[in-house]
Amino acid sequence: MSENKVYLYPVWVRFWHASNAILCLLLIFTGVSMQYASLESPLMSFALAVSMHNISGILLTIFYLVFIIGNLTTWNGKYYRQRIAGFGKEVIKQMRYYSYGMFVGEPAPFKINKTRKFNPIQKMTYIAVMYVLMPFIFITGWALLFPEIIVTRLFHFGGITLTSLFHAVLGFFVSLFLIIHIYFCTVGHTPTSNFKSMVDGYHETHN
Ligand code: HEM
């Protein structure tokens, strides 16, 4: 079996990703603490959870701008472009691999190389999370930081209540993504090879 290394994760992507992962974990922990902890049995002090949540959210927004600017100005952005033609067939092929092929030792249907960093399902998920889910969580989070900009009432509901509900639901989806993301990161060539790539920048291709 021949083995080659391809450099796919430049320093700025690894730096952004590590900061993003740590901040998201902090936001989930402090968010859950604010949502569910009571004064009698706090997961952590409510005031501390609020401060940490606010600071992490502000930092996450700044790092998100690094991701957007990086993807607009470097080669990395090309990995997030998706052709519509043939997309459905590609997703089905990858789904079949994830649900059957990989358990019987079939080779992955989409080889990773310099021009293709993500398989179709990975790409679709990353686009949805980074370009849809994250912007909405930022918008609702910043609105809650400056509640005076939120409409007072929408139909029969308070604007702030609706915004915080929406924000919490989005946070739930980010948490769900994180669990699925980490699981799929373990189904590389070996369970740790994708994590190694995010540390040293190199993806190992095996033929
Ligand atoms: C403990 C938390 C996390 C771990 C261990 C982790 C692990 C990894 C690993 C191993 C990769 C490389 C494999 C691949 O390209 O798919 C990766 C890539 C990626 N992860 Fe994560 N991740 C974490 C959190 C997150 C979070 C919170 C987000 C977004 C909200 C995220 C978004 C991404 C994206 C967009 C990529 C592709 C980056 C690029 O190469 O352009 N990750 N992650």
Residues whose N, C-alpha, C, O or C-beta is under 5 A from the ligand:
A	BS01	HEM	V13 N20 A21 C24 Y126 C185 N194 F195 M198
